Structure formats: C-alpha cells, structure tokens
Amino acid sequence: MNLLRIWVLIVSLGAAMFLAPSAAIAVPLSTLFQGESISNGRLTFSDWALISLQSANGGSADFDQINVFPISDDPLNSGIAYVGPSGALGIPSTHPGASSLRLSFSYRVHTNNGLPLIEEHSARLTGYNFFATNSTRIQVIQLAEHPSGADLSEIVSFVRPSDLADSPNLFSSEAFFQRQTALRITTTIDVAGLQANDFAQLTAFQQRFVSAIPEPSGAAISAVLLLCLWACGSRAGRK
C-alpha cells in the first residue's frame, strides 16, 4: 500500500470518528444540579443550577426521574435531550381548580476545542401527554446569554392539546447570534391547566446548538496542497 492510500485511509477513519455519535450516557437532572457535567464529545454542559421551582395544586418536578442525554447524531447540530416518565414533570390528572408548574434552571455550554463556533440555539418538544381542555399549555422558554451576562437571544416553544403533531412552528424554535465559544442557557418550563383535573406532562424535549464549520488554518491548507503535488508527481514518475 503506497503512502497516498495510507493517507486516504487515515483521513477516512478520522471523518468516521468525527461523524459517529458519542455513546449516550444518561445523567439525572438531580445529579447535574449537584455539580456534575455532561458532554457529547463536541460540547460540554456544566455549572448547572436550579433557579426556582413553583407549583400549585399538584404541579411537580422529580429531578431524579428526569434524565439528560448527550445527543450528537448531527455533528453540526448537537446538544442534549431530557427524557422522563409521565408524572415526572407536569400537572396531575386530579386537582381542584387550576394547576401549574414553573421550573427554571441554567447551565453553561462551551465548545470542547475552545473555538467560537456556536451560532444558533434551538428548543424542541418531542414528548408530552395531555388529557385536558385546550386552555392547557406546555411551554419551554430558552434564554441564551454571553458569559458576561449580556442577552443574545430568547426563544419559546409550546404545545396545546389541540395542536397537531405535524405543526413544526409550535413545537420547536431557534435563533441565530454571533458565533460564541460559550453560552449561559436559562431554561424555564411552564405547565399550566386552568380547569379542574386538566392533565399535562412534558416527557421529552431537546436543546441543540448549531456549530459552524471551522475554517482550516493556513498550515493545514499548505500541507494538503503539498500532499496533492507530491501525489501527482509520484504518479507522473511511474508513467
């Protein structure tokens, strides 16, 4: 096997490793609030903090049952997913009058290579259960801030009992901003039912961050050009 073929093999293996998703290891939200962090191989999510938890008439959040997974199925749009059973986050099926839950928490997300590549954030509701009137709503508000505290963007995703599963503008939202190395993300989850016995549970949602493709350095470009010239010269010499 000549050197050119060896180089192609190395590049192919490197691309496969870059594109392959990292192993998804779940971490309970309660563990993250105690100081743990989570990484999907490209981004690290750390400094988790519970800001507030307010509820009325049975609204509840069980942090031990809400698991957080790294997701990297798309290397340029990776993030984290929250998954929990029905009953872990929402309002119950039996309650007098209105019932509600409001949970706020924050974390820091940064690129593992230290480059300013994050240029978009999104939130998508992927799992929920309703047995309620249409005044009931599940809503996720996601605020992205610069580490200095300056606001960059706020997005809102929500769903109601009457919304169809193929209504993309309701269940997800996204926003661009100037490329960043790190962000402070504050997430606020609102679940509210205005009538007695309205039942609503959020069982899964995702937060993703689009990463720009890093521009190759001058040295890398020069190395590739030299390799191409060498390969062409080597082939010409064999003719």
Kinemage of the C-alpha trace (Angstrom):
@kinemage 1
@onewidth
@group {chain A} dominant
@subgroup {mainchain}
@vectorlist {calphas} color= white
{ca met a 1} P 0.000 0.000 0.000
{ca asn a 2} L 1.556 3.311 -1.069
{ca leu a 3} L 1.651 6.476 1.037
{ca leu a 4} L -1.253 8.086 -0.813
{ca arg a 5} L -3.552 5.195 0.019
{ca ile a 6} L -2.409 5.258 3.634
{ca trp a 7} L -3.214 8.979 3.817
{ca val a 8} L -6.698 8.424 2.329
{ca leu a 9} L -7.340 5.679 4.882
{ca ile a 10} L -6.290 7.914 7.772
{ca val a 11} L -8.499 10.772 6.563
{ca ser a 12} L -11.459 8.401 6.102
{ca leu a 13} L -11.076 6.981 9.610
{ca gly a 14} L -10.826 10.479 11.053
{ca ala a 15} L -14.014 11.569 9.299
{ca ala a 16} L -15.836 8.480 10.541
{ca met a 17} L -14.786 9.199 14.109
{ca phe a 18} L -15.896 12.815 13.779
{ca leu a 19} L -19.303 11.931 12.367
{ca ala a 20} L -20.037 8.997 14.671
{ca pro a 21} L -22.318 9.877 17.599
{ca ser a 22} L -20.857 9.624 21.076
{ca ala a 23} L -22.240 6.999 23.432
{ca ala a 24} L -25.376 8.331 25.095
{ca ile a 25} L -24.966 8.115 28.864
{ca ala a 26} L -27.900 9.478 30.861
{ca val a 27} L -27.332 11.693 33.896
{ca pro a 28} L -30.252 12.516 36.221
{ca leu a 29} L -31.048 16.215 36.414
{ca ser a 30} L -30.652 15.989 40.184
{ca thr a 31} L -27.032 14.837 39.731
{ca leu a 32} L -26.282 17.740 37.392
{ca phe a 33} L -27.641 20.177 39.981
{ca gln a 34} L -25.123 18.686 42.441
{ca gly a 35} L -22.132 19.725 40.317
{ca glu a 36} L -21.776 17.097 37.606
{ca ser a 37} L -21.351 17.946 33.921
{ca ile a 38} L -22.182 16.184 30.667
{ca ser a 39} L -20.505 16.184 27.246
{ca asn a 40} L -21.461 14.949 23.780
{ca gly a 41} L -17.855 14.992 22.550
{ca arg a 42} L -18.140 18.400 20.902
{ca leu a 43} L -19.852 20.486 23.590
{ca thr a 44} L -19.698 20.356 27.370
{ca phe a 45} L -22.631 21.330 29.611
{ca ser a 46} L -21.593 22.340 33.123
{ca asp a 47} L -22.310 24.644 36.083
{ca trp a 48} L -25.921 23.517 36.362
{ca ala a 49} L -28.035 25.484 38.820
{ca leu a 50} L -31.645 25.267 39.956
{ca ile a 51} L -33.062 28.808 39.919
{ca ser a 52} L -36.642 28.265 41.081
{ca leu a 53} L -39.459 25.725 41.327
{ca gln a 54} L -43.007 26.957 41.829
{ca ser a 55} L -46.169 24.853 41.732
{ca ala a 56} L -49.864 24.964 42.598
{ca asn a 57} L -52.477 22.224 43.054
{ca gly a 58} L -50.213 19.256 42.438
{ca gly a 59} L -47.760 20.522 39.834
{ca ser a 60} L -44.440 18.745 40.377
{ca ala a 61} L -40.954 18.041 39.033
{ca asp a 62} L -38.977 14.951 40.045
{ca phe a 63} L -35.332 15.670 39.204
{ca asp a 64} L -34.295 12.062 39.938
{ca gln a 65} L -36.566 10.770 37.172
{ca ile a 66} L -35.639 13.380 34.553
{ca asn a 67} L -32.625 12.023 32.674
{ca val a 68} L -30.368 14.158 30.496
{ca phe a 69} L -28.691 12.540 27.472
{ca pro a 70} L -25.954 13.923 25.201
{ca ile a 71} L -27.035 13.906 21.545
{ca ser a 72} L -24.592 14.071 18.637
{ca asp a 73} L -26.464 12.429 15.770
{ca asp a 74} L -25.761 15.601 13.790
{ca pro a 75} L -22.169 16.755 14.449
{ca leu a 76} L -23.004 20.333 13.449
{ca asn a 77} L -26.237 20.497 15.468
{ca ser a 78} L -25.605 18.565 18.667
{ca gly a 79} L -26.948 19.124 22.153
{ca ile a 80} L -28.797 17.427 24.996
{ca ala a 81} L -32.130 15.654 25.434
{ca tyr a 82} L -34.324 15.472 28.527
{ca val a 83} L -36.410 12.322 29.000
{ca gly a 84} L -38.662 11.315 31.872
{ca pro a 85} L -41.743 9.192 32.546
{ca ser a 86} L -45.222 10.632 32.699
{ca gly a 87} L -45.582 12.067 36.192
{ca ala a 88} L -42.041 13.407 36.466
{ca leu a 89} L -42.706 16.900 35.078
{ca gly a 90} L -46.146 18.475 34.862
{ca ile a 91} L -49.587 18.667 36.465
{ca pro a 92} L -51.657 15.680 37.698
{ca ser a 93} L -54.979 14.338 36.482
{ca thr a 94} L -56.848 15.105 39.703
{ca his a 95} L -56.881 18.591 41.210
{ca pro a 96} L -59.470 21.216 42.198
{ca gly a 97} L -59.317 24.372 40.106
{ca ala a 98} L -56.235 25.446 38.190
{ca ser a 99} L -52.900 23.619 38.469
{ca ser a 100} L -49.466 24.794 37.402
{ca leu a 101} L -45.729 24.171 37.447
{ca arg a 102} L -42.906 26.617 36.705
{ca leu a 103} L -39.317 25.352 36.727
{ca ser a 104} L -36.248 27.474 35.950
{ca phe a 105} L -32.637 26.289 35.763
{ca ser a 106} L -29.429 27.263 33.994
{ca tyr a 107} L -26.165 25.796 32.749
{ca arg a 108} L -23.046 26.748 30.817
{ca val a 109} L -22.312 25.244 27.390
{ca his a 110} L -18.923 25.607 25.698
{ca thr a 111} L -17.060 24.124 22.747
{ca asn a 112} L -14.531 21.445 23.640
{ca asn a 113} L -11.968 22.761 21.159
{ca gly a 114} L -12.145 26.323 22.525
{ca leu a 115} L -13.154 27.834 19.184
{ca pro a 116} L -16.045 30.325 18.785
{ca leu a 117} L -18.287 28.047 16.742
{ca ile a 118} L -21.746 28.156 18.412
{ca glu a 119} L -24.033 30.291 16.252
{ca glu a 120} L -27.583 29.044 16.894
{ca his a 121} L -29.663 27.519 19.690
{ca ser a 122} L -32.963 25.676 19.446
{ca ala a 123} L -35.562 24.004 21.663
{ca arg a 124} L -37.933 21.262 20.523
{ca leu a 125} L -40.691 19.494 22.466
{ca thr a 126} L -40.548 15.821 21.490
{ca gly a 127} L -42.741 14.086 24.109
{ca tyr a 128} L -45.856 15.151 26.027
{ca asn a 129} L -49.166 13.812 27.338
{ca phe a 130} L -52.487 15.664 27.628
{ca phe a 131} L -55.942 14.905 28.956
{ca ala a 132} L -57.136 18.456 29.287
{ca thr a 133} L -59.049 21.407 27.908
{ca asn a 134} L -57.383 23.468 25.191
{ca ser a 135} L -56.547 26.251 27.649
{ca thr a 136} L -53.798 23.937 28.971
{ca arg a 137} L -50.305 24.629 27.703
{ca ile a 138} L -46.762 23.260 27.976
{ca gln a 139} L -44.111 25.878 27.221
{ca val a 140} L -40.303 25.990 27.224
{ca ile a 141} L -38.546 29.365 27.239
{ca gln a 142} L -34.827 29.290 26.462
{ca leu a 143} L -32.605 32.319 27.031
{ca ala a 144} L -29.055 32.392 25.634
{ca glu a 145} L -26.619 34.816 27.242
{ca his a 146} L -22.985 35.722 26.771
{ca pro a 147} L -20.858 34.609 29.756
{ca ser a 148} L -20.660 38.301 30.701
{ca gly a 149} L -24.438 38.297 31.202
{ca ala a 150} L -25.438 40.125 28.020
{ca asp a 151} L -28.584 38.738 26.380
{ca leu a 152} L -28.102 37.127 22.970
{ca ser a 153} L -31.446 35.538 22.159
{ca glu a 154} L -34.649 34.156 23.698
{ca ile a 155} L -36.832 31.513 22.062
{ca val a 156} L -40.170 29.928 23.018
{ca ser a 157} L -41.576 26.501 22.124
{ca phe a 158} L -45.053 25.412 23.211
{ca val a 159} L -47.805 22.866 22.639
{ca arg a 160} L -51.544 22.652 23.460
{ca pro a 161} L -53.927 19.655 23.446
{ca ser a 162} L -55.470 20.629 20.099
{ca asp a 163} L -52.169 21.089 18.257
{ca leu a 164} L -51.413 18.520 15.590
{ca ala a 165} L -48.218 16.500 15.762
{ca asp a 166} L -47.022 17.939 12.434
{ca ser a 167} L -47.226 21.597 13.489
{ca pro a 168} L -43.481 22.425 13.314
{ca asn a 169} L -43.791 26.098 14.221
{ca leu a 170} L -45.291 25.270 17.603
{ca phe a 171} L -43.094 22.514 18.984
{ca ser a 172} L -39.707 23.982 18.083
{ca ser a 173} L -37.978 27.330 17.786
{ca glu a 174} L -34.471 28.544 17.016
{ca ala a 175} L -32.437 31.723 16.728
{ca phe a 176} L -29.030 32.746 15.395
{ca phe a 177} L -26.452 35.038 17.007
{ca gln a 178} L -22.802 35.975 16.557
{ca arg a 179} L -20.503 32.987 16.994
{ca gln a 180} L -19.636 32.180 20.577
{ca thr a 181} L -17.213 29.912 22.421
{ca ala a 182} L -19.501 29.632 25.458
{ca leu a 183} L -23.065 30.482 26.450
{ca arg a 184} L -25.143 30.665 29.595
{ca ile a 185} L -28.510 28.993 28.959
{ca thr a 186} L -31.509 29.618 31.204
{ca thr a 187} L -34.448 27.272 30.684
{ca thr a 188} L -37.929 27.959 32.051
{ca ile a 189} L -40.604 25.267 31.786
{ca asp a 190} L -44.242 26.274 32.273
{ca val a 191} L -47.053 23.717 32.522
{ca ala a 192} L -50.486 25.148 33.307
{ca gly a 193} L -54.084 23.937 33.272
{ca leu a 194} L -56.833 26.436 34.034
{ca gln a 195} L -59.611 23.910 34.651
{ca ala a 196} L -60.037 21.279 37.344
{ca asn a 197} L -58.402 17.934 36.505
{ca asp a 198} L -56.523 19.204 33.433
{ca phe a 199} L -53.673 16.726 32.948
{ca ala a 200} L -50.424 17.683 31.178
{ca gln a 201} L -46.949 16.165 31.299
{ca leu a 202} L -43.743 17.035 29.446
{ca thr a 203} L -41.887 13.756 28.899
{ca ala a 204} L -39.122 14.763 26.447
{ca phe a 205} L -37.503 17.805 24.875
{ca gln a 206} L -34.223 18.707 23.201
{ca gln a 207} L -31.868 21.669 23.241
{ca arg a 208} L -29.458 21.850 20.315
{ca phe a 209} L -26.639 24.197 19.313
{ca val a 210} L -25.514 24.700 15.729
{ca ser a 211} L -21.743 24.744 15.321
{ca ala a 212} L -20.106 26.479 12.385
{ca ile a 213} L -17.529 24.553 10.359
{ca pro a 214} L -14.098 25.786 11.495
{ca glu a 215} L -12.038 27.375 8.754
{ca pro a 216} L -8.823 25.443 8.017
{ca ser a 217} L -5.583 27.079 9.041
{ca gly a 218} L -3.032 28.253 6.501
{ca ala a 219} L -0.656 25.499 7.603
{ca ala a 220} L -3.326 22.822 7.034
{ca ile a 221} L -4.123 24.155 3.566
{ca ser a 222} L -0.416 24.242 2.682
{ca ala a 223} L 0.036 20.657 3.890
{ca val a 224} L -2.860 19.412 1.770
{ca leu a 225} L -1.558 21.243 -1.306
{ca leu a 226} L 1.936 19.796 -0.822
{ca leu a 227} L 0.460 16.319 -0.415
{ca cys a 228} L -1.540 16.717 -3.645
{ca leu a 229} L 1.559 17.924 -5.508
{ca trp a 230} L 3.576 15.021 -4.156
{ca ala a 231} L 0.882 12.526 -5.181
{ca cys a 232} L 0.661 13.967 -8.674
{ca gly a 233} L 4.444 13.924 -9.047
{ca ser a 234} L 4.656 10.378 -7.775
{ca arg a 235} L 2.010 9.207 -10.265
{ca ala a 236} L 3.693 11.061 -13.147
{ca gly a 237} L 7.020 9.433 -12.300
{ca arg a 238} L 5.511 5.934 -12.565
{ca lys a 239} L 4.211 6.538 -16.114
